[in-house]
């Protein structure tokens, strides 16, 4: 189990950048709207981790981070709208992929 402070209500997706760093995307729950990506770092093999940086994602409901090439992207698939039990037709909704920065900047903590 990984212990990190703070807790990540709405934590949804995780991608490893290297053996010591990972990015966690947290969206929202009924009571907490994190809507942010967090750079986590561990010096003890992921027994514990610390938040090194955070990147606010605004009001989007981001789910998964992914590294492609040298950049980090997050997916905003409008999952919040699908889960809202709305009577609106969601069949034509489009997902968005947002480039939130280079992995080199993340690893050097210059996000």
PyMOL commands that set and color helices and strands:
alter all, ss='L'
color gray80, all
select helices_A, chain A and resi 79-83+103-107
alter helices_A, ss='H'
color red, helices_A
select strands_A, chain A and resi 3-5+11-16+21-28+33-41+48-56+62-68+71-76+96-102
alter strands_A, ss='S'
color yellow, strands_A
deselect
rebuild
show_as cartoon
